[in-house]
Amino acid sequence: MTPTEVTKIVEAAREVGRDILTDGKQKVESESIEVQTVLEEGNTVHEITKFAKEAKSDLIIMGVKGIGRLRELLVGSVSVGVIKQAPCPVLIVK
């Protein structure tokens, strides 16, 4: 794979991320709830907990996909990692 192809794939992933955040923000704001969206790149657990610390968050709310017990043991779980490292309570929504 060439560097140009990698760049295109990364930018496509960023665009998908922006679209997901925009859609979610519109849904939440339609219920008169203030929301802030942030798109970061890197280790998921590290980026979530780093942001929560910097923002002095009171609560982290995150969804769980339910990847399964075996895969969780093999690759780790973002939810579990955030719970272990978070500077505040974490609410997991299925």
N, C-alpha and C positions, 0 to 999 in steps of 0.2 A: 504494500500500500504506500502510495506516495505522500509526501507532506501535504500536498494540495488536497488530496482525497481525505486525509485525516482532518484538515482544517474545515472542509465542507461538512463532514460528519459531526464535528464538534459544534459548529454553528447551527446545524439542523437541530441538534439536541438542545442547544440554548433556546432556539426559537420555540420548540415544543414546550420547554419549561416556562418561558414567558407567556405562552398561550394558556397553559394550565393555571398559572398564577392570575392572569387577567380574568379568566372565567370565574375562578373561585372568589376573587375580590368583588366582582360584580354581583355575584350571588349573595355574599355576606353584606355588602353595602345596601342591597335592596331591602334588607331587614333592618336598616338604620344602625348597623354595627360598624364601628371604626375598625379598619384593618390596615396593616402594613405588610407589604410583600417584599421579600428579598430573595434574589437568586444568587447563590454562591456555588463555587466549584471546589471540590476537594473531598476529603474524608467526611462522609455524611455526619457521623456522630460528632466529630470534632467541630465541624462548622455549626451544627445546631447548638451545641453546648457553649461554644465560643460566643455566638451571637446572643444567647440567653444571658451570659455573664456580662457582656458589654452593654446590653440593653437593660440590665438589672430587672429581668423578667420576673413576674410573680408566678407564672404558670406556663408550661409548655404543653400544648395539646397536639397530639399527632395520631394519625390513623395507622392501623396495622393491617398488612395484607395477609397475614397468616401463612407464612412460607413453609410451615411444617417443621416438626420437631427435628427430624434428621438433618435437614438443610440448615436449620438454626444452629445445631451443634457443630456442623462442618464449617460454615462461613460466618457465624455470628449473626446477631440480630441488631438492627439499628435501634429498635425500641428498647431492647435490653441495655445496649450501650449507652443510650441517652439517659435511661433511668439511673444507671450506675454513676454517670459523670455529671448529671445536671446540677446546677446550683439552686434549683427550685423544684417544687413538685411537678410531676409529669402525669398528664391524663391521657391514657391510651383509649382510642375509640375504634371499635371494630365496625 
